[in-house]
């Protein structure tokens, strides 16, 4: 049992890390809030004084705000659907005994460690290029006209690229959950004559409930700030402008730090709303 002295010593040793983390989070947040109430144009006059909530009103009433929010949610929803569905299938497949199982698992997980900009460039040039891409040659082989992926199916292309990056993460979490499943339950159900589909629906899938909610929560937090893939591929054109990309345009392209900071506050609010909603789901599953 820990004594009062040991608890005090632990708090003292943890204090520097806590202070560093708080500073790491609070200083940028404070600066964002500060600039969101100012008209600050670095290349067009600098600090032009306080404007109150004008930046917030301008940002939320701009014609690009709600479309960017919808685009963000569509991308997040599409990626989650693909990664969870195929993550479950891959996890079940990788859990089966096979030759070179360790190597196969490493190859499946490898895309998660590729930088977003690199993976986006690979997909853009090697797969989705309408003239020299692998998909274009595949289409031509079957006698079909190559698809201009980044212009004709822009949102689909972004969802495919991001799903390829995050599928290994979902697979790894779900594979770990499957490996913790008591094999005796499956064996007993099989001996009772339950088909594979019912064993999956009534034993495996409920067991994966907590892992699925964790995957959804973690991925959503990161996917709400998706930027690099869009910057490298479409540049926000063809209906792929997310909220994060809109903030980038306001700050760097329009050189309006105040307006971009107000957008950053909206992004924080949106992320917290989604996180609270998902945490309620996670809490219910963890308590079940």
C-alpha positions, -999 to 999 in steps of 0.1 A, spaced: 0 0 0 14 34 -10 23 57 18 16 95 18 54 100 13 55 78 -18 24 94 -33 39 129 -27 72 117 -43 53 103 -73 34 136 -78 66 156 -76 83 134 -102 52 136 -125 49 174 -121 74 184 -148 58 162 -174 23 174 -165 34 211 -167 51 205 -200 20 188 -215 -3 215 -202 20 242 -217 21 222 -249 -17 223 -251 -27 255 -235 -2 279 -251 -13 273 -287 -50 272 -276 -46 305 -258 -29 321 -288 -56 308 -311 -83 323 -289 -63 356 -286 -59 360 -324 -95 349 -331 -107 382 -316 -83 404 -336 -80 415 -372 -44 404 -379 -31 405 -415 6 399 -415 13 411 -450 -15 436 -452 -11 460 -423 -3 436 -394 -23 440 -362 -54 461 -369 -69 458 -335 -97 440 -318 -128 431 -337 -147 410 -311 -168 382 -326 -166 395 -362 -142 367 -373 -165 340 -359 -195 355 -377 -176 359 -410 -162 323 -408 -195 306 -400 -215 326 -425 -190 321 -454 -203 300 -483 -175 275 -478 -180 267 -441 -209 242 -440 -198 224 -472 -164 220 -456 -180 206 -424 -201 182 -445 -171 171 -465 -151 164 -433 -179 143 -419 -184 124 -452 -147 115 -453 -146 105 -417 -177 83 -421 -165 67 -453 -131 59 -438 -146 45 -406 -170 23 -425 -142 8 -447 -116 4 -420 -140 -13 -395 -156 -36 -421 -123 -47 -438 -104 -45 -405 -127 -72 -391 -123 -94 -422 -85 -90 -422 -83 -97 -385 -102 -129 -389 -81 -139 -419 -48 -131 -401 -59 -151 -371 -60 -183 -392 -29 -205 -392 -10 -200 -424 26 -202 -437 46 -170 -431 19 -156 -408 43 -132 -391 56 -118 -424 20 -114 -437 10 -95 -405 39 -71 -409 31 -64 -445 -5 -57 -437 4 -33 -409 32 -16 -428 11 11 -446 3 27 -412 39 38 -408 40 55 -442 38 93 -440 5 107 -452 21 129 -479 41 99 -492 11 76 -494 -9 104 -511 18 109 -537 20 72 -543 -17 68 -548 -18 100 -570 10 91 -593 12 53 -593 -24 43 -590 -48 71 -599 -29 88 -627 -54 87 -657 -26 81 -682 1 60 -665 -15 48 -633 -21 12 -624 -58 16 -623 -58 33 -657 -40 2 -672 -65 -21 -654 -94 -2 -669 -79 -3 -704 -73 -40 -700 -110 -46 -696 -118 -22 -724 -131 6 -702 -123 43 -703 -98 53 -675 -113 73 -647 -101 108 -638 -101 98 -601 -91 131 -585 -116 151 -605 -145 128 -613 -144 108 -581 -125 131 -558 -142 123 -525 -140 86 -532 -103 89 -540 -96 107 -507 -116 81 -488 -96 53 -505 -62 69 -498 -70 76 -461 -86 42 -456 -55 25 -469 -35 43 -443 -58 36 -414 -68 0 -422 -37 -15 -406 -44 3 -373 -80 -10 -372 -68 -45 -382 -42 -45 -354 -66 -35 -327 -93 -60 -339 -68 -88 -344 -57 -84 -308 -93 -85 -296 -100 -117 -316 -69 -134 -302 -83 -127 -267 -115 -145 -275 -120 -178 -256 -116 -205 -282 -137 -229 -261 -168 -209 -268 -163 -212 -305 -155 -249 -302 -186 -255 -281 -208 -237 -306 -193 -257 -335 -199 -289 -317 -235 -279 -311 -239 -275 -349 -239 -237 -351 -228 -226 -386 -198 -202 -391 -221 -172 -398 -240 -176 -365 -207 -182 -346 -195 -149 -360 -227 -130 -354 -234 -142 -318 -199 -148 -304 -171 -131 -324 -188 -98 -333 -201 -91 -297 -167 -98 -284 -153 -72 -309 -177 -45 -297 -153 -27 -274 -124 -29 -299 -146 -15 -326 -157 15 -304 -120 22 -295 -110 21 -332 -139 45 -341 -130 69 -313 -93 71 -320 -96 73 -358 -123 99 -356 -101 122 -335 -73 121 -360 -95 120 -392 -113 153 -382 -80 171 -389 -72 154 -422 -51 178 -444 -20 163 -460 -38 139 -483 -60 167 -497 -31 192 -500 -11 167 -521 -38 154 -543 -67 178 -550 -56 210 -533 -91 213 -519 -108 214 -554 -136 192 -567 -155 193 -534 -127 180 -512 -122 211 -490 -124 200 -454 -127 223 -424 -90 220 -417 -81 228 -453 -105 258 -452 -86 271 -421 -53 267 -440 -66 287 -468 -78 315 -445 -45 317 -426 -18 310 -453 -34 318 -486 -55 347 -475 -31 358 -448 -59 364 -424 -47 350 -391 -77 362 -371 -102 346 -394 -82 313 -395 -80 313 -357 -118 316 -354 -120 286 -378 -96 268 -355 -119 274 -325 -148 260 -346 -127 229 -354 -120 224 -317 -157 227 -309 -166 202 -336 -139 177 -325 -151 180 -289 -188 174 -298 -179 143 -318 -155 131 -291 -181 135 -264 -207 117 -285 -183 88 -292 -171 86 -256 -207 80 -245 -209 51 -270 -175 38 -258 -187 41 -221 -218 21 -228 -199 -6 -245 -173 -8 -218 -199 -10 -191 -218 -37 -209 
